[in-house]
Amino acid sequence: REENREGEVTLVTSYETLKLPVYYRSIKGSLALSPSSIKFNVTFPTRILKKSIFAKSSYNGVVQLKGITSSDSRVIPSLTATSLAPNQKVEIGYVLFDTAHTVIDPKELMDEFISLDSQFRQKGGKQ
């Protein structure tokens, strides 16, 4: 249910009581993103793949989009729309997958080096 509300927060100390007024408006609706998950196909190194992101709002008013981020440096999101009208599916941006931005785990790199070194020694140091 949509409504405007008000209340207060009360802070009590050993010296005084402070009251802080609180005002808010609650609105009914939701925001849906599609696709629900993004899966990139296998690709060659240095190739950049792109997938679009769509959103649909069921809020009565326009929703302002502020930003989009990724926790993986190879996945680069971009927001191309900053507002979303009610009940319209809109392309709001895209995600790039840049295979050139590899994340190297030092432990995996060392394990691979040890494995290669072991194989080399088993062959008598000859290639």
N, C-alpha and C positions, 0 to 999 in steps of 0.2 A: 504494500500500500504506500502511496506517495503522500508525504506530509512534511510540513515545517515544524520543527520542534525546538524547544529550548529547555535548559536546565542549568545546573551549576555544579561545580566541583568545590568542595570545601576542604581546606587544609588547616589542620589544628596543630598549633605548636604550644610550647609551654608558656609563651608570651602573648599569643593572639590567635584569632581565628580569621582566616582569609577566605573570601568567596570569589570564585572565578566563574563568570557567566559563560555558558556554552550554547551555541546556536548551530543547528544543522538542518539540512533538507535531505530527506531520504527519497529516492526515486526507484520506481519499479522497472526492471528490465534486465537484460543480460547482453553479453558480448560473446559472439562465437567466431572462432578462427578456423579457416580451412586452407589447406588440408589439416587434418588432426595431427598428422606427423609428416615429416619430410624425409624422404629416402632418396639418396643420390645413387645412381648406377655406378658400377665400376668404370673407371676412366684412366686414361694415360696421364702420367705426370705432366705438369705444367698446363693442363687443360682446365678451364674454368667452367663449372656447371652452374645453371641458374634455375631457380624455382620461384614461382609467384606465391604470394601470401594474400589471402582474401579475408575479409571480416564482414560480419553482419550484426547490427545492433538492434535490439528490441526496445531500447530506451525511447521515450517520447521526444526527447530533444537531441540536438547534435552532440556527439561525443568528440572531444578534442584528443587527438593522438599525440603523445609527447615524445616517444622514442622507442627504439627497439635495439636490443643488445644480444650478444652471443658469448657463451663461456669458452668457445673454441676458436682460436685464431684463424683456423682454416675456413670457418663458416662466417661469412660477412653479410649481415643483414642491412637492408636499406629501406627506410620509410619514405614512400613517395606520395602519400596522402596524409594530411594533418587533421582532417575532420571527417566524421562518418555520420551521414544522415540516417534517420530511423528506417528500419525495415528494407534496406537495400544492401545487397551483396556487392562489395566494392573491393577492387584490388588495392591494397594498402601499401604494398611494397614487394620486395623480393629478397631472396637469400642466394648469395653466391657461395659456391664451394670451390676454393682455390687450393688445388693439390700442391702447389709450390710452397705453401705455408705448412711445412711438415713440423710436427711436434715430436721431438726426439727425446726419449727417455734414456738418460745416461746409463742406467743399469742394463737396459736392453742392448744398447750399443756395446757395452763391455762384454755381455754374455755372447753376443754375436762374434766379437773379436776373439774371445777365448775358444769358441767352437771352431772358427776358421783356423786358428793357430793349431789346435789339436789335430784337425784334419790334415794340415800341412805337415806336421811332425810324423803322423802315422804313415804318410807317403814317403818318409825319409827325407823330407825337406825338398823334394823335387816336384816340379809341376809338369 
